[in-house]
Amino acid sequence: MKVFLSAIENAQASGKNAKAVAQILVEKGIKMKYNLMSYFYIKGKTQLAEFIRDNTEEILIDSGAHSFQKGTKVDWVEYTKKYAEFIKKFDRPNVVGYFEMDVDNIIGYDKVLELRKMLEQISNKIVPVWHKNRGIEEYKKMCQDYAGKLIAITGFKNEDIKDEQYLMFLKYAKKYNCKVHCLGMTRKKVLDKVPFDYVDSSSWVQQTVFGRINNKGKVSKEMSKNSREVVFIENYKEGMKMQNYYYQKWKKVCKD
């Protein structure tokens, strides 16, 4: 299992003109393993995104479709065209995949399929994301259609899939040799029982936002404000421990 640490593109040190946390990590000789970035946030930070890509073992890119606030009017076709152009320029061998525009709840599944087709004309790394509204038969069809490739399901508690159902979803996908990414899945009780191929976590960022260092407790307000990069880095290193733990735990089950 590979745990991708997400939102690193938004992690910034304290002060005006401060360095990105990714740059500080590299300067400190810390080798980043798995990062997930959102196109929504990096489309205006090309140089930083490329730096993170070039200094990370493996990268995943989310479309960022869910980052839009409810009620925001979006030209989804235009957004997808720009996403496709980004993919064409950004892609490298260490970029594992690009998640589709899974905005079924806004534009309907038929339109999502049209947007997916647009992306798949550009790249063979587009990752379909199953949601409950698509129905279980569509999940089965997705596994069959994307046999041997990466697919995704969501890990948000009690939304699309109940915790006790994940193993069934995983077993069906494995019938077709699919790799499975569970989006936003960080619940230890699930990760300890279900050998997903990939998951992602932004908990290292959330700990920093709340002025905490994971497993070490609350930091002072002064440190949180003036030495935020220290808190970010310590939490990222804690995230790397989680990466190593689950990789070692499931390496005999999850094959690269």
N, C-alpha and C positions, 0 to 999 in steps of 0.2 A: 504494500500500500504506500502510495506517495501522497503526502499531505502538502498541498500547495498553499503557501502563505499569501494571502491576497491583500490588496490595497497598499502595497509598498510605494506605488507611484505618488501617493498622497502624504507620505511620511516625510516631514520636513523638520530640520533642526530649529532651534530657537533663534530669534533675531532677524533683522533685515538682511536680505541677500544671503540667507543661510543655505548651507548645502543640503541636498537631499540625503536622507538617511542611507539610501542605497550607496551613494558615493562614499559616505563615511565608513560603511561596512567594508567596502572594497579596499579603502585606504588602510583599514585595520587588518587586512589580510583574511577577512572572514569570507569564505567561499559560499555563495548562495546556491542552494540546491534547486528548490522548486518554488517559483513565484507565479501568481495569477494576477494579471492586470486587466483593467476595464478600458475598452476603447473609448467609452464616454469621457473618461478622465485623461487619457493619454493622447487624444487627438490634438490637443493643444500643447503637448509636451513631447514632441517627437524625439528630441535629442536625449531626454531623460529615459524615455521608453527604450530607445536603442541601447543606451548604456546598461540598463537593467537586463535587457535581453542578452547582450554580449557578455555579461558577467554572471549569468545564471545557467545552471546545468540544463534545466528544462522550464519552459514557459507555457502557460495557457492564457488565452485572451477571451474575456467575456465581451459580448456585444454591447453591454451597458444599457440594454433596452429597459431594464427595470429601474434604472437610476432616474428616469424622468418622473417628475412629480405628477401626481394624479391631477388630471385636468389640463395638463400642458398639451398644446396642439403640436403635433409632430407630423412632418411629411415622411412617413416611414420608408417609402420607396427611395427618396433622396438620401435619407440617412443610411439606408442599406447600400446604396451606390457608393457613398463615401467610405463606408466600412469595407466594401469590396476593394476599393482602390488602396486603402490602407493595407489590407491583407497582401495584396499583390506586391507592394513595396517593402513591407515589414518582414515578410516570411523568411525564415532560416530553418535549417534542419532541426535545431533545438526547440522550435515552437511546435508543441505537440498538437494543438488544435485551436479552433476558433468557434465559440459557441454561437448558435443560430439566433435569429431574432424571435425569441419565444414570447411574443406578446399576444397570445391567443385571446386573452381576456379583453383586449382592446380592439383588435381588428378581426378576430376569428381565425380558426385553424387553416382554412383554405388560403387566406392571404399570407399566413405565415409560411405555408408551403411554397407559395410564389416567391417570397423573399428568400427562402432557403435555396430555391433553384438558382436565383441570381448569384448567390454566394458560391454555390457549387460549380458555377461556370468559371469561377476564378481559382478555386482551390479544392483539393480532395481531402482537406483537413477540417471541413465544417462538421461540428458536433451537434446532432439533433438532441433536443431536451424534451423529454416526455413530461406531460402534465395530466392530471386526473381527468380534465375535461375531454381529453382525446380518447379516453376509453381504453380498457385493457387489451382489446383486440388490436388497437393501433400500436400499443407497446410491443406486442408480439410481432406485428408487421415490421416495426422499426428494427427490432433485433434481427429479423430475417433479412431485411433490405440492407442493413449495415453490418452484416456478418463479417467478423474479423476486424472491425473498426471500433472507434471510440463512440460511445453513446452516453447520455447523461439523464439522471433523474434528480429530483430535489430532496434536500435533507431537512427542510423546515418542519418543525415538529407538528404532527397532526394536520398537515395540509394535504399533500398528494398521497403520501404513503405513511401508514402507521409503523412504528418502530419494529413491531413483530413481523411485519410483512417484507422487510427489506431482503431477507435471505431468499424468499421465493422469487422476487424480482431479479436478484443476482443469479440465481440458479438457472432461470430461463435464459438470461442473456448469455450465460456460459455455454448453453447448448449450441449457440451460434458463434462461439469464440469471440464475443464482444468484450471489450474492456468497458468498465462502467465507472463513470465519475458521479459522485453524489455531491451536489452543490450545497454549500453552506452546512455541511455535516461535521459537527465537532463534538457531538455527544459521546463521551467516553464509553458509556454502557452499550452504545451501538457499535462503535469502532472496535471494541474489544471482542465483539461476536460476529461482525459481518466484514469479510475481507474484500472491501471495495478495492478496485485498482487505484483510483484517485479520489481524493476529497479535497476541499479547500476550507481554510479558516482565516477569519479576520480578527480572531480573539486577541492576537498580540497587539493590534492597533487599539482595540476596545479597552484593553488593560491600561494602555498609555493615556487614552482619553480620560479615563477615570482616575488617573494619577496613581496607578498601581504597577508594581512589577510582579508578574505571575509567580506564585509560590513564595513571594517574599513580602507581600503586603503593601500597604499604602506608603507613598513617599511624601516628603514635605511639599507644601504649596510652592515654596521657592524653587525647589528642584524641578517640580513639574512644569513651572513656568519658564525658568531660565536655563535649565539643562535638560530640556525635553528630549534631545537626541540621545542622552544617556539612558533615559527610561525606554525610549524606542528600541535602542540597541539591545538592552538587557532583555526586553520582551521578545525581540526577534530571535535572540539566542535561545530563549526558552522555547520558542516555536520550532527552532531547529532540533531541539532535544525531542520534541514530540514527533517531528519528521523521522528522526532516527529510530525512535521507539517503535513506531508502527511499521516502518520499513523492515526492521529486524523481526518483529512479531509475525508478519505475514509474508515474508520473502519466499517461503517455500510454497505458498499458495498462489500468490500474485507474481506471475512471471513477466519480466520486462518484455 
